[in-house]
Amino acid sequence: MLENLDKIRSKFSEELKAIDSNDKLEKLRVAFLGKKGLVTEELKNIKNLANDVKKVAGKELNILKNEIEAAIAQYQKTLEEMEYQKEIDNAEVYDYSIPSEKPVGTLHPISIVQKQIEDIFKTMGFVIEDGLEIQTEYNNFEAVNIPKNHPARDMQDTYYLENGQILKTHTSAAQNTIMKKYGAPNPGETLKVLFPGRCFRNENLDASHENTFFQLEGMMIGEDISISNLIYFMRVLLTEVFERDVKVRLRPGYFPFVEPGFELDINCEICGGDGCTTCKNTGWIELLPCGMIHPNVLSMGGIDPEKYTGFAFGLGLTRLAMMKYNIKDIRLFNGGNLKQLKQFVK
Ligand code: DAH
């Protein structure tokens, strides 16, 4: 009987070597472990054996059965790997380094201008922050000195979510979080942050109003920051972006979160100052509202207004891109017309 088992064992190993498919493997399994398989037949014979060999034979048979089962399972994996290797060998070979024949993507004109400004400000020591698009009413309004029922909220109607949060109406919504994140600067140092972002408002759409647009805000806080610093940085910004001298005018402007506040307008680049729909026939475009950060805003951000001052500006990034690329209608930016958008890529 035991001899028989050895024969079965070597027969199985021999036949297994020739197997090259799952079907054949299954047939082999049936031939050894199936109802009429060699091992099964031996198992049936046990009852005819003498009592003293029965136990040993039973044990040995079980060992053989387990061996065969394990070998089959193992071989199944080998077959899978062989199959996989075959697929790889037969697969078409791609060279990913060959340049695509189809047109590749391009940056959106707003991204181009945003990156350009980020680069300018990075060289002047500004860090770039990313404000959230979904904001609390507190961050968007209260924290920048626009309490509930303040009339300034009227001009910034927006989309309210069911949980009471809102889509931010301006990048200023990140001021409080940024002040709390960085805290007051060390003595002799300044906090300089640039935070671009997508903003949303409930607007009647026309050539210069969109419900979704981009702003880019900046803030500089220190023990000795004045309006001169503000004017210096704004001038660098505009000269670099337009790569030429642009006509600007500074006039007082009211924003609850700055005191004093200013409007920095640039000469309308679309009509050259003669008046058009984009500049509402004034010849000027409001581009860069700015001012000295209101003491209330500093305190709410955890920065002592007795000790620190700072300036902030909120650049209309979308408008700037319109001016830079001479785009007459703001709706083009979100319109998804690639033919129109692609022409601004250098
Ligand atoms: N958040 C203002 C708006 O969207 C723009 C603004 C004005 C930002 C003055 C500022 C600022 O930082 O100083 O209308």
Boltz pocket constraint, residues with backbone or C-beta under 6 A from the ligand:
constraints:
  - pocket:
      binder: B
      contacts: [[A, 169], [A, 170], [A, 171], [A, 172], [A, 217], [A, 218], [A, 255], [A, 257], [A, 258], [A, 261], [A, 262], [A, 289], [A, 290], [A, 291], [A, 292], [A, 312], [A, 313], [A, 314], [A, 315]]
      max_distance: 6.0
